[in-house]
Amino acid sequence: MYQCVATSGEETAQASAELALGAIAPELVDGFREQTLQPGPPLWLQCAVSGQPPPRVTWLLDGAEIPPLLQPAYQLGSFVTDRGLVVAHLNVSAVRVDQGGVYTCLARNILGAVHHSAPVNVYGPPKSRPPLNLTVVADTDVQLRCPAAGYPLASVSWSRAGVRLPNSMMQRVLFNGTLVLRAVQGSTDRGQYDCTVTNQQGQLASGRLHLNVMSQYTL
């Protein structure tokens, strides 16, 4: 609230006005770094974001929300500081091999979203995780990460309906095993994807991901 007073001789006049700040899109203030751990010690990840109204933070593992079967092993929370920052944290009391992967904190409010990602590598043989369900928007490029853990890994392979991927110019597998789909379409890309991770000793584990593609007009 701003107030001004004008005086001329014995006459005085005053006025006041209120300045209300509008909504502000989320902005990342602080994030977490890549970690490589042995099984057993605690894991603590934290993100700090600004925005108005205060953003809501969701945690993702390998690009999708943490599967319900894994959620009891995580402690999630957040608080707002005196500066108006939203500080969100993810805590694991004793990290396991199957909790390794790429973690993302995703902050959203009415004006938009911001995210921060980094890998958490946990030494151990390949381990399968529960299947993932991922919903994306048509005509966007999508990165699929295999829902299986273990570190270090020698290779990651992908297939769909028994056909090894990539099998078109619209698909590519990155050096870290991520499957990239360009300009996804519901008619060609929607469905089940299978993957297998292998370490240097020949041990392997499989994962499964179901991709749903929605048009921009149905979101």
Secondary structure as the mmCIF struct_conf table of DSSP 4:
data_model
#
loop_
_struct_conf.conf_type_id
_struct_conf.id
_struct_conf.beg_label_comp_id
_struct_conf.beg_label_asym_id
_struct_conf.beg_label_seq_id
_struct_conf.end_label_comp_id
_struct_conf.end_label_asym_id
_struct_conf.end_label_seq_id
STRN STRN1 TYR A 2 SER A 8
TURN_TY1_P TURN_TY1_P1 GLY A 9 GLU A 10
STRN STRN2 GLU A 11 ALA A 17
STRN STRN3 ILE A 24 ASP A 30
STRN STRN4 GLN A 35 LEU A 37
BEND BEND1 PRO A 39 PRO A 41
STRN STRN5 LEU A 43 GLN A 52
BEND BEND2 PRO A 53 PRO A 53
HELX_LH_PP_P HELX_LH_PP_P1 PRO A 54 PRO A 55
STRN STRN6 ARG A 56 LEU A 61
TURN_TY1_P TURN_TY1_P2 ASP A 62 GLY A 63
STRN STRN7 ALA A 64 GLU A 65
HELX_LH_PP_P HELX_LH_PP_P2 ILE A 66 PRO A 67
TURN_TY1_P TURN_TY1_P3 PRO A 68 LEU A 70
HELX_RH_3T_P HELX_RH_3T_P1 GLN A 71 ALA A 73
STRN STRN8 GLN A 75 VAL A 80
TURN_TY1_P TURN_TY1_P4 ASP A 82 ARG A 83
BEND BEND3 GLY A 84 GLY A 84
STRN STRN9 VAL A 86 VAL A 92
BEND BEND4 SER A 93 ALA A 94
HELX_RH_3T_P HELX_RH_3T_P2 VAL A 97 GLN A 99
STRN STRN10 GLY A 101 ASN A 109
TURN_TY1_P TURN_TY1_P5 ILE A 110 LEU A 111
STRN STRN11 GLY A 112 VAL A 122
STRN STRN12 GLY A 124 SER A 128
STRN STRN13 LEU A 132 VAL A 137
TURN_TY1_P TURN_TY1_P6 ALA A 138 ASP A 139
BEND BEND5 THR A 140 THR A 140
STRN STRN14 VAL A 142 LEU A 144
BEND BEND6 PRO A 147 PRO A 147
STRN STRN15 ALA A 148 TYR A 151
BEND BEND7 PRO A 152 PRO A 152
BEND BEND8 ALA A 154 ALA A 154
STRN STRN16 SER A 155 ARG A 160
TURN_TY1_P TURN_TY1_P7 ALA A 161 GLY A 162
STRN STRN17 VAL A 163 LEU A 165
BEND BEND9 SER A 168 SER A 168
TURN_TY1_P TURN_TY1_P8 MET A 169 MET A 170
STRN STRN18 GLN A 171 VAL A 173
TURN_TY1_P TURN_TY1_P9 PHE A 175 ASN A 176
BEND BEND10 GLY A 177 GLY A 177
HELX_LH_PP_P HELX_LH_PP_P3 THR A 178 THR A 178
STRN STRN19 LEU A 179 LEU A 181
BEND BEND11 ARG A 182 ALA A 183
HELX_RH_AL_P HELX_RH_AL_P1 GLY A 186 ASP A 189
STRN STRN20 GLY A 191 THR A 198
TURN_TY1_P TURN_TY1_P10 GLN A 200 GLN A 201
BEND BEND12 GLY A 202 GLY A 202
STRN STRN21 LEU A 204 MET A 214
HELX_RH_3T_P HELX_RH_3T_P3 GLN A 216 THR A 218
#
